[in-house]
Amino acid sequence: MSNTKLSVAQKDTLRGLRKLYPDVEIFHFPDNRVCVGIRRVGEKMGEFSVAICADTETRYRRKVGELLVRERLQYGVCLPVELGTICSDDIETEYMEMVADSIAQAVTG
């Protein structure tokens, strides 16, 4: 069994991606071993990417999943998702989490 952790260079990359793309919302689902990242790209549309923790990993590592998701979004390895119109920030975050949960369940079966 492996136990992947971020290297110093990967930690720097993650910090840089967080600053470069502050509009990406990251959601973790440790029970499903999935990390989902969503960003709004239009009035009603968004795009998402996922990282699924390998069965060989002994632990779900939040930062590893986040790095993979952010890199995939940066390089365009993502899919579109309909998000509806923008609401207040509180409702928007709650809604995005519901969408991310649906995505996490769909990719893990």
C-alpha positions, -999 to 999 in steps of 0.1 A, spaced: 0 0 0 13 35 -9 8 67 11 12 96 -13 21 130 2 29 162 -16 65 172 -21 77 207 -14 75 216 -51 39 203 -53 30 223 -22 43 254 -39 24 245 -70 -8 241 -50 -3 275 -33 2 291 -68 -29 275 -83 -50 287 -53 -39 322 -60 -42 319 -98 -77 305 -97 -95 317 -66 -129 311 -82 -124 273 -80 -144 258 -52 -130 225 -38 -152 199 -22 -139 168 -4 -158 136 1 -135 113 21 -162 86 25 -163 83 -13 -125 91 -16 -133 118 -42 -123 155 -45 -144 177 -68 -135 211 -80 -161 234 -96 -158 269 -111 -185 290 -126 -177 300 -162 -209 318 -172 -242 330 -159 -257 295 -158 -227 272 -166 -197 258 -148 -170 232 -153 -157 205 -130 -129 181 -125 -125 152 -101 -97 132 -85 -104 98 -71 -82 83 -45 -66 50 -55 -76 19 -37 -39 13 -30 -37 45 -9 -40 40 29 -55 74 35 -76 100 17 -52 130 13 -71 162 9 -42 183 -5 -33 156 -31 -68 155 -44 -70 193 -45 -37 196 -64 -49 170 -90 -82 187 -94 -67 222 -98 -41 210 -123 -68 193 -143 -89 224 -144 -59 245 -154 -51 222 -183 -87 220 -194 -93 184 -183 -128 191 -172 -165 187 -181 -193 212 -183 -220 213 -156 -252 234 -155 -253 255 -123 -283 277 -128 -284 314 -120 -263 330 -93 -279 334 -59 -266 349 -27 -231 336 -17 -245 314 11 -270 297 -12 -245 295 -40 -219 276 -19 -246 252 -5 -259 246 -40 -224 240 -54 -217 215 -26 -249 196 -36 -238 195 -72 -203 183 -62 -218 156 -40 -239 144 -69 -208 143 -91 -188 124 -64 -215 98 -61 -218 95 -99 -181 89 -105 -178 63 -77 -210 44 -85 
